[in-house]
Amino acid sequence: MRIGLVTGPWIPVPPATYGGTERVVDTLARGFADAGHEVLLAAPADSTCPVQLVAGMRPTDYGGLGTTLSELSHVVRAYEELQEVDIIHDHTLAGPLYLHRPGGVPVATTIHGPIHAQAVDIYRAAARKGAVIAISRDQALSAPEVPVTRVIHHGMDLSAVPVGTGSGGYLCFVGRSCPDKGLLEAITIARQAGLHLKIAVKMREPEEVRYFREVIEPMLGPNEDFVGEVDDAKKYRLMGEAIAFLNPIQWAEPFGLVMIEALATGTPVIGTAIGSAPEIVDHGRTGFLATTAELAALVPAVAALDRAACRKDVEDRFSAQRMVAKHLELYGQLIEGRLAPGVPHH
């Protein structure tokens, strides 16, 4: 199979630090190549994923983050170079609506974000001409008017993720500096539980910096250790030595990749029971899910959880191999014409 993958222009593949979508695409690209397929990746030119990069792409456009002009220019260049593939899996928002896609080549797209009202319009249109993949059942159910072809949970490569001991004596939080991720709530939970909190956050965009400076920074005291944005090795070490990973999200997150990362290090997750969390955390076995107000009282109970079971659950349900196999199965059905666009098959 000759597989074309398209990502946005704003983060290289793989990302150096933050970048959930790009991390997933990197895992897919490597997995497809390992399975013997030819992969063409349309990503920023400075990407380092070890597959064939599409020629003519521009370097990472950090300054154009989120802009339509930046994404559309990137998409046009990508599709010009993906004329001779068997299938295109597009991870951008605009790409699946591009008019000049190669004739006869099926296009799949993954919904990586929440399905807001405007997103419903976009993905309903995309579904008329291709397959739409949701990343959790909760995400798919949030917009029943979008014809989702398949629900495929994210997976991760576990080969570089060590299992920690959980002996650090602290709780940890890893995420983005914004109200939705629940950092403010994590600080309160750690204090109520009487445990130190280590904080690693992405803080690049103006609104992220503003939230941190105006809301979080004034809250920080001797109970918190702010470590900033970390690379994978430091992140897994931080997670692996924690007693528990706090994930008190305040929104229906479509898929919390950070939760399976924590579980992969053997660290149980304590979080709110919203969004995709109930599909990821096995309550009472790999962590605890409850309302924000109830979470601090659950912290002592993680001592009785089996860290090996946390890792095993990721190996069984969220491995890169499983994610790759599910995508290849879908690609084969699309190429053979066995799935009609706009018809749910999940």
ABEGO torsion letter per residue (X at the ends): XBBBBBBBAABBOBBABBGAAAAAAAAAAAAAAAAGBBBBBBBBAABABBBBBBBGBBBBBAAABGBAAAAAAAAAAAAAAAAABABBBBABAAAAABAABBBGBBBBBBBABBBBAAAAAAAAAAAAABBBBBABAAAAAABAABBBABBBBBBBBAAABBBBAGAAGBBBBBEBBBAAAGAAAAAAAAAAAGBBBBBBBBBABAAAAAAAAAAAAAABBAABBBAEBBBAAAAAAAAAABABBBBBBABBBABBAAAAAAAAAGBBBBBBBBEAAAAABBBGAAEBBBBAAAAAAAAAAAAABBAAAAAAAAAAAABAAAAAAAAAAAAAAAAAGABBBGBBAX
